[in-house]
Amino acid sequence: LFSASKTSSEVADQSKRTKPFTPSKFAALMAGEVSSPSSGFESLRWDDEDDNASIVRRRGGGGDDVVHTAVLPDDEAPPNSSSILPSLHNRRALYYHPSLLTKDESSSLQIAAEASGLFEEFDSRCAVVIEDGMYQDQDKDVVSTGNAPSSSTIASLLRPILDTTIVPWAREMCNTPSLTVADALIRSYDPAEERQDLATHYDNTAYATVVVALNDPTEYEGGLFVQTGANVNTRKSVPFSSPGDAVLHRFDVMHGVNVRSGKKKRFSLVIWFGEDEDSVVTKTVPWVRREAEECASVHAAFLYAVNSQSGLYGVDTNVQLAKDYYVWASDR
C-alpha cells in the first residue's frame, strides 16, 4: 500500500499478509477480445491544441511540467427531460504528461516484464506486480524460473518510480493526497495475435487510473481510446507520442483498447488507485456511492446502480435502488 505516511519499503513489509492462493482477478478483467474491424477512431485533441493554455504543475522532484488536458463532453439530456444536469456534467477530464517516465525507465520495465514469464501465466497477457495493494511475489510466492526475473524484479524497478514520480503526480492531478496504489500491471498486446481488443468499460474499482506507454507508439497502430457517450461514434483515440508518456483519468471515463496492426507489440503500464488506504484494504469504492448520492454524475449513478443490483464492492444488493439510479442517469 502507498499512503502519504509510508515509504515503499515499510509498505512492502506490512503487506506480507498470508492468504490461500487464488487466481489473479486480472485473468478475467483484462482478457482480450477478438479485434473488431476498425480503421481507427478520430484522435482526441488536448485543450491547449485549441490555443488554450496548458496546465503547468510542479512535481515533487522539482521542475515545471506541462500537463495537457482534455475535457470530455457528456451526451445531451433527452429532449423531453426537464431534469437539472448534474454538477459534474461535461467536466470529466483526461490529463496527459509527456515523458512522465524516462525512456530508460520505460524500456527497463518492458524488458523485465518480457523476461519474467508472467505473461504466459495469464491468457490476458498481464504481468501483475501489485494486486489489491500487495506485491505479488510476496502474496503468492511468484518464483522466477531459471535466470528469468520474477515480479519482484519488476517491483524493484517500479517501486522507486511509483514513489518519486507516478504517485505524486497522480495525487496532484486528482487533488487527493491520500490516493493509494491498489493494482499495478504491465499489459501486452500483440498485433500478430487475434485477441487484441479490450472491450469498452469503466474502471469501477479504481478512483483513478494511470496508463503509461512503455514502447514507441509508432511501432503499432491503435491503442487506448475513450468513449464519451452512449454511441460508439463518440470514441476518440488517445494519442501518445513517445515511451514514458502518461495519461490519467478517473473512474467516470469509459474506455477500451483497440490494437489493429503493427511491427511490434504494445506494452503499457497500468496503475489503479483507491482514494485512500482503507478503500484498498476493504476493496470498496466509496467515491462511486458518494457522487451518486450527491447527484453529481450520471456515470457514478450508473455504476452505483450496477453495484447495487449485484451487491458489489461493499454495496448491499438492492434491486429497487439500482432501478432508481438507472432511471435517474438515463433521464440526464
C-alpha positions, 0 to 999 in steps of 0.5 A: 500500500502507498499512503502519504505516511509510508515509504515503499519499503515499510509498505512492502513489509506490512503487506506480507499478509498470508492468504490461500492462493487464488487466481489473479482477478486480472485473468478475467478483467483484462482478457482480450477480445477478438479485434473488431474491424476498425480503421481507427477512431478520430484522435482526441485533441488536448485543450491547449491544441485549441490555443488554450493554455496548458496546465503547468504543475510542479512535481515533487522532484522539482521542475515545471511540467506541462500537463495537457488536458482534455475535457470530455463532453457528456451526451445531451439530456433527452429532449423531453427531460426537464431534469437539472444536469448534474454538477459534474456534467461535461467536466470529466477530464483526461490529463496527459504528461509527456515523458512522465517516465524516462525512456530508460525507465520505460524500456527497463520495465518492458524488458523485465516484464518480457523476461519474467514469464508472467505473461504466459501465466495469464491468457490476458497477457498481464504481468501483475506486480501489485494486486489489491495493494500487495506485491505479488511475489510476496502474496503468492510466492511468484518464483522466477524460473531459471535466470528469468526475473520474477515480479519482484524484479519488476517491483524493484524497478517500479517501486522507486518510480511509483514513489518519486514520480507516478504517485505524486503526480497522480495525487496532484492531478486528482487533488487527493493526497491520500490516493493509494496504489491498489493494482499495478500491471504491465499489459501486452498486446500483440498485433500478430495475435487475434485477441487484441481488443479490450472491450469498452468499460469503466474502471469501477474499482479504481478512483483513478487510473494511470496508463503509461506507454512503455514502447514507441507508439509508432511501432503499432497502430491503435491503442487506448481510446475513450468513449464519451457517450452512449454511441460508439461514434463518440470514441476518440483515440488517445494519442501518445507520442513517445515511451514514458508518456502518461495519461490519467483519468478517473473512474467516470471515463469509459474506455477500451483498447483497440490494437489493429496492426503493427511491427511490434507489440504494445506494452503499457503500464497500468496503475489503479488507485483507491482514494485512500488506504482503507478503500484498498484494504476493504476493496470498496469504492466509496467515491462511486456511492458518494457522487451518486448520492450527491447527484453529481454524475450520471456515470457514478449513478450508473455504476452505483446502480450496477453495484447495487443490483449485484451487491458489489464492492461493499454495496448491499444488493438492492434491486429497487435502488439500482432501478432508481439510479438507472432511471435517474442517469438515463433521464440526464 
